[in-house]
Amino acid sequence: MFKIIKQNQKHFSMYMVLLLIFTAFGFMTDFVNFTPRNITNLVIQNSYILVLAIGMVLVIITGKIDLSVGATVAFTGAMAAIVYNATNGSMLLSLAACMLAGAAIGAFQGYWVAYLKVPAFIVTLAGMLGFRGLTYVLTSIKPVGLMDDNFKKVASGFIEPSFMDGKVLALVVGVVFLLIMVVMDIQNRRTRSRLGFDVLPMSLFIVKNLFISVIIFWLFYKFSMDRGIPNVIVIIGLLVIAFTFMMNNTVFGRSIYAIGGNAKSAKLSGINAERVEFYVFVIMGVMAAISGLIFTAYMNQAMPQAGNMFELDAISSVFIGGASATGGVGTIIGSVIGGLVMGVINNGMSLMNMGAEYQLVVKALVLLLAVWYDLQNNKKSA
């Protein structure tokens, strides 16, 4: 039992870190950060980073890195805005152009990494420079305004059903979402047990799921006290469910973990490592495009400097969320928790009227501590 707890201490600690940081800022801000309006704003303002973190964790699990996501956010966001204006406000065509651009960027970089064996650091560093330059060309280094306010509803809008009050719906959706997450975790536990892997003792498993359920329901309760469910929460929730299922229950998801754990052994066992790595970068490109769409909607315009340092926030979120710097370890929900930790730090320091320069220093220290903690765990395991 103690061995299993030790193996999962990083998984448990990220929840405690989030709770402690949020509570600490509560005392320092007279609990302004606990208000429903602030909770809603916190989620909306960090939604594009959470989406990036969901894609970035796949890349990092394979032992790679993607430094180009910030530039991809800018490029795809600009593409979405230009197509939206050119098609007289067609959200569907704008979304299609944005997704295709993101997938193309991911496929381009994935081919260099997976098949031409150029290090991901170099390929994505080149992508960071190249796609930032293409964004400047596309926008003529000027903000691209949107023709109306419909686009911004993607980021700042709320679910307003005709059959139910939006605030009541928030509670219903919260219960449904936490039930889905718990059921998926139970199925994952059964699968791991059937395959002979170590699983948490039932008591700890119950405690973990109760803790997560309380957080989820509290979050949706706060939404119900404000303006209902933000549209971005629906997007993030669907992505979390879909990618959690993929990583835990599909051959492709297990192949990602296998490649990150030991690429040579994975290839010897019959896994097409090149194809898996290629599709991981395609997925990352699509996730960056979704993030670009959300950020453009949030700002109500496409800016040539959009996405600046987003890659660092996404990478930090993944490591804070329990991913290993050496690959093979990481979870979707962990990366989202890591992104929320970063968001809570930004939000709390902003409420305390601390400048952006101090926020950067604190985030740098948090990232260093997270990676150091991972390395210490690896040494103890060895």
Secondary structure, DSSP 8 states (H G I E B T S, - for coil): -HHHHHHTHHHHHHHHHHHHHHHHHHHHTTTGGGSHHHHHHHHHHHHHHHHHHHHHHHHHHTT-----HHHHHHHHHHHHHHHHHHTTS-HHHHHHHHHHHHHHHHHHHHHHHHTS---HHHHHHHHHHHHHHHHHHHHTTS-EE-SSSSTTHHHH-B---SSS-HHHHHHHHHHHHHHHHHHHHHHHHHHHHHTT-----HHHHHHHHHHHHHHHHHHHHHHHHTTS-BHHHHHHHHHHHHHHHHHHHSHHHHHHHHHHH-HHHHHHTT--HHHHHHHHHHHHHHHHHHHHHHHHHHHTEE-TTTTTTHHHHHHHHHHHTT--TTSS---HHHHHHHHHHHHHHHHHHHHTT--HHHHHHHHHHHHHHHHHHHHHHHHHH-
